[in-house]
Amino acid sequence: MRAFDSCRNAFNRAANRCFDVFPCLADPARRSSLGLRLALVLLHLLYAGVLFLFDTDLIDKTKQQPWFTALYGLLFFATLVQYFVTSSSSPGYVIDAMRDLNERNAIARQAAMISKQPASSKNGNLVITIDATQHGRLLHGSNIMPWTKLVLDLYPPGTSVRNCTCSYCNVEQPPRAKHCHDCDKCVLQFDHHCVWLGTCIGQGNHCRFWWYICGETALCLWTGILYITYLKSNISRFWWKDAITILLVITLSIFLLFLLLLLLFHRGIPERVYPFSKGVCSNLYGFCCAPRSLYSLERMPSRVEMEEKSRPYTCLDILTCRCC
């Protein structure tokens, strides 16, 4: 027992020293997230390393056509970079949006108080007073509006504050916001909590997540094709190499199937009607290309607008691009 206690004390002292040098490791959640990211990087290196270690034909092809391996390496590097960018980005928390609005309101109040103070000219005869409303137009988002009123204006008239208040965070949720039990925060346009990324997918990083899924899917497809090509030309030479390669191909196929399903799911294939849909082309442009604020809030459509969106498309609607 004494030997066990001494070993445990030595381990605790070493862990405390490590936490002093790297404070980010002291938090269990961040430590788990860093371990997950390291595991994913090692998994990528494993698949690429085994491929180039076993396949001598691929090495010869690299010497003859270096651009082929260069493109593969570029996709490999870009996918990992996109992974770290997505996992480090904020999904857009409701509490952060509320704080941002409160800061803007404080700036607007301060600007309004300053504008009400008379400013004298140099000769002391003329007194100029700046209109607070005109001065507020010069500031982006400087109109003073409480968060509760802002959220209620996004819902249909008659909506109670209790119906849109989170029972965990005790903050008013805009439409499409939801509480994440893993992050213990409400997320704007909540999609899901990604375990591999260690963060939620919401309004702030949904586009980055989609592009990461596209890159990861392309990388898995390319790697799978290279593995199958190797098996066709080198099978039955070394049984242990074949066993390792087949095992990697099976696990890679599972990952690829999961990525394809996730990619199709995030394309948003319409089933009936989506309240916030603006058409296929407009949705794709706004999702992938259009610049927008991190805390952009969308109004809940009215009953008339919902009925209009649920109406089936006609030939005239297609010609007038109503579906787009």
C-alpha positions as CSV (number, residue, x, y, z in Angstrom):
1,M,0.0,0.0,0.0
2,R,2.8,2.4,0.8
3,A,4.4,1.8,-2.6
4,F,1.1,2.4,-4.3
5,D,0.5,5.6,-2.3
6,S,4.0,6.9,-3.1
7,C,3.5,6.1,-6.8
8,R,0.2,7.9,-6.8
9,N,1.6,10.9,-5.0
10,A,4.5,11.1,-7.5
11,F,2.0,10.9,-10.4
12,N,-0.1,13.7,-8.9
13,R,3.0,15.9,-8.4
14,A,4.0,15.3,-12.0
15,A,0.5,16.0,-13.2
16,N,0.4,19.3,-11.2
17,R,3.7,20.4,-12.7
18,C,2.4,19.6,-16.2
19,F,-0.8,21.6,-15.5
20,D,1.4,24.5,-14.3
21,V,3.3,24.5,-17.6
22,F,0.2,23.8,-19.7
23,P,-2.8,25.4,-18.0
24,C,-5.1,24.3,-20.7
25,L,-4.7,20.6,-19.6
26,A,-6.0,21.4,-16.1
27,D,-9.6,21.5,-17.4
28,P,-10.9,17.9,-17.9
29,A,-13.2,19.1,-20.8
30,R,-10.4,20.8,-22.6
31,R,-8.0,17.9,-21.9
32,S,-10.6,15.5,-23.4
33,S,-11.0,17.8,-26.4
34,L,-7.2,18.0,-27.0
35,G,-6.9,14.2,-26.7
36,L,-9.7,13.8,-29.3
37,R,-8.0,16.1,-31.7
38,L,-4.7,14.3,-31.3
39,A,-6.4,11.0,-31.9
40,L,-8.0,12.2,-35.1
41,V,-4.7,13.6,-36.4
42,L,-3.0,10.3,-35.6
43,L,-5.8,8.4,-37.4
44,H,-5.2,10.5,-40.5
45,L,-1.4,9.9,-40.3
46,L,-2.0,6.2,-39.8
47,Y,-4.0,5.7,-43.0
48,A,-1.6,7.8,-45.1
49,G,1.5,6.4,-43.5
50,V,0.5,2.7,-44.0
51,L,-0.5,3.4,-47.6
52,F,2.9,4.9,-48.5
53,L,4.8,2.3,-46.4
54,F,3.2,-0.7,-48.1
55,D,2.5,0.5,-51.7
56,T,5.9,0.7,-53.5
57,D,4.1,1.3,-56.8
58,L,2.6,4.5,-55.3
59,I,6.1,5.7,-54.4
60,D,7.3,5.0,-57.9
61,K,4.3,6.9,-59.3
62,T,5.2,9.8,-57.0
63,K,8.7,9.9,-58.5
64,Q,7.3,9.9,-62.0
65,Q,4.2,12.1,-61.4
66,P,4.9,14.2,-58.3
67,W,1.9,16.4,-58.9
68,F,-0.4,13.4,-58.0
69,T,1.1,13.0,-54.5
70,A,1.2,16.8,-54.2
71,L,-2.5,17.1,-54.8
72,Y,-3.2,14.3,-52.3
73,G,-1.0,16.0,-49.7
74,L,-2.6,19.3,-50.3
75,L,-6.1,17.8,-49.7
76,F,-4.8,16.0,-46.6
77,F,-3.3,19.2,-45.2
78,A,-6.4,21.4,-46.1
79,T,-8.7,18.9,-44.4
80,L,-6.8,18.9,-41.2
81,V,-6.6,22.7,-41.2
82,Q,-10.4,22.9,-41.8
83,Y,-10.9,20.5,-38.9
84,F,-9.0,22.7,-36.5
85,V,-10.6,25.9,-37.8
86,T,-14.1,24.4,-37.4
87,S,-13.4,22.8,-34.0
88,S,-12.0,26.1,-32.7
89,S,-14.8,28.3,-34.0
90,S,-17.8,29.5,-32.0
91,P,-21.2,28.1,-33.0
92,G,-22.9,31.3,-31.9
93,Y,-24.1,31.1,-28.3
94,V,-27.3,33.0,-27.3
95,I,-25.5,34.4,-24.2
96,D,-22.8,35.9,-26.4
97,A,-25.4,37.5,-28.7
98,M,-27.2,38.9,-25.6
99,R,-24.0,40.4,-24.3
100,D,-23.2,41.9,-27.7
101,L,-26.6,43.5,-27.7
102,N,-26.1,44.8,-24.2
103,E,-22.8,46.3,-25.1
104,R,-24.3,48.0,-28.1
105,N,-27.1,49.4,-25.9
106,A,-24.6,50.7,-23.5
107,I,-22.7,52.5,-26.3
108,A,-25.9,53.9,-27.6
109,R,-26.9,55.2,-24.2
110,Q,-23.5,56.8,-23.7
111,A,-23.7,58.4,-27.2
112,A,-27.2,59.6,-26.5
113,M,-26.1,61.2,-23.2
114,I,-23.1,62.9,-24.9
115,S,-25.3,64.2,-27.8
116,K,-27.7,65.8,-25.3
117,Q,-24.9,67.9,-23.8
118,P,-24.7,71.3,-25.6
119,A,-21.4,72.0,-27.5
120,S,-20.3,75.6,-27.8
121,S,-18.6,77.1,-30.8
122,K,-15.2,78.8,-30.7
123,N,-16.6,82.3,-30.4
124,G,-19.0,81.3,-27.6
125,N,-22.1,82.7,-29.3
126,L,-23.5,79.7,-31.1
127,V,-24.8,76.6,-29.3
128,I,-25.1,73.3,-31.3
129,T,-27.1,70.3,-30.1
130,I,-26.7,67.0,-31.9
131,D,-29.9,65.0,-32.4
132,A,-29.5,61.7,-30.6
133,T,-31.6,59.8,-33.1
134,Q,-29.5,61.0,-36.1
135,H,-26.3,60.2,-34.2
136,G,-27.6,56.7,-33.5
137,R,-28.1,56.1,-37.2
138,L,-24.3,56.5,-37.6
139,L,-23.7,53.6,-35.2
140,H,-24.4,50.1,-36.4
141,G,-27.0,48.5,-34.3
142,S,-27.1,51.5,-31.9
143,N,-30.9,51.5,-31.5
144,I,-31.5,50.7,-27.8
145,M,-33.7,47.6,-27.6
146,P,-33.7,45.1,-24.7
147,W,-33.0,41.5,-25.5
148,T,-36.4,40.3,-24.4
149,K,-38.2,42.7,-26.7
150,L,-35.9,41.8,-29.6
151,V,-36.6,38.1,-29.2
152,L,-40.4,38.6,-28.8
153,D,-40.5,40.6,-32.0
154,L,-39.2,37.6,-33.8
155,Y,-42.1,35.5,-32.8
156,P,-45.8,35.8,-33.8
157,P,-47.8,38.3,-31.8
158,G,-49.1,37.1,-28.5
159,T,-46.2,34.8,-27.8
160,S,-45.4,34.6,-24.1
161,V,-41.9,35.1,-22.7
162,R,-42.2,31.9,-20.8
163,N,-42.7,29.9,-24.0
164,C,-39.3,31.1,-25.4
165,T,-37.3,31.1,-22.2
166,C,-34.7,28.3,-21.7
167,S,-35.4,26.4,-18.5
168,Y,-31.6,25.7,-18.1
169,C,-30.0,29.1,-19.0
170,N,-33.0,31.2,-18.1
171,V,-32.4,33.4,-21.2
172,E,-34.9,34.1,-24.0
173,Q,-34.2,31.9,-27.1
174,P,-34.7,33.3,-30.6
175,P,-36.3,31.1,-33.2
176,R,-34.2,28.0,-34.1
177,A,-32.1,28.3,-30.9
178,K,-31.8,25.3,-28.6
179,H,-30.0,24.4,-25.4
180,C,-27.0,22.0,-25.8
181,H,-26.6,19.8,-22.7
182,D,-23.0,18.9,-23.6
183,C,-21.9,22.6,-23.7
184,D,-24.6,23.7,-21.2
185,K,-25.4,26.7,-23.4
186,C,-28.1,27.8,-25.8
187,V,-26.9,27.8,-29.4
188,L,-28.3,30.0,-32.3
189,Q,-29.6,27.8,-35.1
190,F,-28.6,24.7,-33.2
191,D,-27.9,21.7,-35.5
192,H,-26.1,19.1,-33.3
193,H,-23.2,18.6,-30.9
194,C,-20.3,17.1,-32.8
195,V,-18.3,14.7,-30.6
196,W,-15.4,14.6,-33.1
197,L,-15.1,18.3,-33.1
198,G,-15.8,18.8,-29.4
199,T,-18.1,21.7,-30.1
200,C,-21.7,22.5,-31.2
201,I,-22.6,23.1,-34.8
202,G,-24.7,26.2,-35.1
203,Q,-25.0,29.5,-36.9
204,G,-21.4,30.5,-36.4
205,N,-19.7,27.4,-37.7
206,H,-22.3,25.5,-39.8
207,C,-20.7,26.6,-43.1
208,R,-17.2,25.7,-41.9
209,F,-18.5,22.3,-40.8
210,W,-20.1,21.6,-44.2
211,W,-16.9,22.4,-46.0
212,Y,-14.9,20.2,-43.6
213,I,-17.3,17.3,-44.3
214,C,-16.8,17.8,-48.0
215,G,-13.0,17.8,-47.7
216,E,-13.1,14.8,-45.4
217,T,-15.3,12.9,-47.7
218,A,-13.1,13.6,-50.7
219,L,-10.0,12.5,-48.7
220,C,-11.7,9.3,-47.6
221,L,-12.8,8.5,-51.2
222,W,-9.3,9.1,-52.6
223,T,-7.6,7.1,-49.8
224,G,-10.0,4.2,-50.3
225,I,-9.4,4.1,-54.0
226,L,-5.6,4.0,-53.4
227,Y,-6.0,1.2,-50.9
228,I,-8.2,-0.9,-53.2
229,T,-5.7,-0.3,-56.1
230,Y,-2.9,-1.6,-53.8
231,L,-4.9,-4.7,-52.9
232,K,-5.7,-5.6,-56.5
233,S,-2.0,-5.6,-57.5
234,N,-0.4,-6.9,-54.4
235,I,-2.8,-9.3,-52.8
236,S,-1.5,-12.7,-51.5
237,R,2.1,-11.6,-51.4
238,F,2.3,-11.0,-47.6
239,W,-0.7,-12.1,-45.6
240,W,-0.1,-9.8,-42.7
241,K,0.0,-6.8,-45.0
242,D,-3.2,-7.9,-46.6
243,A,-4.9,-8.4,-43.2
244,I,-3.9,-4.9,-42.1
245,T,-5.0,-3.3,-45.4
246,I,-8.3,-5.1,-45.4
247,L,-9.0,-4.0,-41.8
248,L,-8.2,-0.4,-42.7
249,V,-10.4,-0.5,-45.8
250,I,-13.3,-1.9,-43.7
251,T,-13.0,0.9,-41.1
252,L,-12.5,3.5,-43.8
253,S,-15.7,2.3,-45.6
254,I,-17.6,2.8,-42.3
255,F,-16.2,6.3,-41.9
256,L,-17.0,7.1,-45.5
257,L,-20.6,5.9,-45.2
258,F,-21.1,8.0,-42.1
259,L,-19.6,11.0,-43.9
260,L,-21.8,10.6,-46.9
261,L,-24.9,10.3,-44.8
262,L,-23.9,13.4,-42.8
263,L,-23.2,15.3,-46.0
264,L,-26.6,14.5,-47.5
265,F,-28.2,15.3,-44.2
266,H,-26.6,18.8,-44.1
267,R,-27.7,19.5,-47.6
268,G,-31.2,20.0,-46.3
269,I,-33.2,17.9,-48.8
270,P,-36.7,19.2,-48.5
271,E,-39.4,16.8,-47.2
272,R,-42.4,19.1,-46.9
273,V,-41.8,22.7,-46.1
274,Y,-39.2,24.5,-44.0
275,P,-40.3,27.7,-42.3
276,F,-37.0,29.5,-42.9
277,S,-36.3,28.2,-46.4
278,K,-35.7,30.9,-49.0
279,G,-35.4,28.5,-52.0
280,V,-32.6,26.1,-53.1
281,C,-30.4,28.7,-54.8
282,S,-30.8,31.4,-52.1
283,N,-30.2,28.9,-49.3
284,L,-27.0,27.6,-50.9
285,Y,-25.7,31.1,-51.6
286,G,-26.6,32.4,-48.2
287,F,-25.1,29.3,-46.5
288,C,-21.8,29.0,-48.4
289,C,-21.0,32.4,-50.0
290,A,-23.0,35.4,-48.6
291,P,-21.2,37.3,-45.8
292,R,-23.3,37.6,-42.7
293,S,-23.1,38.6,-39.0
294,L,-22.3,35.9,-36.4
295,Y,-25.4,36.9,-34.5
296,S,-28.0,37.3,-37.3
297,L,-31.5,36.5,-36.0
298,E,-34.4,35.3,-38.2
299,R,-38.0,36.1,-37.7
300,M,-40.5,33.3,-37.3
301,P,-42.7,33.2,-40.5
302,S,-46.4,34.0,-40.1
303,R,-49.2,31.6,-40.8
304,V,-49.8,33.2,-44.2
305,E,-46.2,32.8,-45.2
306,M,-46.2,29.2,-44.0
307,E,-49.2,28.4,-46.2
308,E,-47.6,30.1,-49.2
309,K,-44.4,28.0,-48.7
310,S,-46.4,24.8,-48.4
311,R,-48.2,25.4,-51.7
312,P,-47.0,23.0,-54.4
313,Y,-44.9,24.4,-57.2
314,T,-46.5,25.0,-60.6
315,C,-44.9,25.5,-64.0
316,L,-45.3,29.2,-63.6
317,D,-43.5,29.1,-60.2
318,I,-40.6,27.3,-61.8
319,L,-40.4,29.8,-64.7
320,T,-40.4,32.7,-62.2
321,C,-37.8,30.9,-60.0
322,R,-40.1,30.7,-57.0
323,C,-38.4,27.4,-56.0
324,C,-35.0,29.2,-56.0
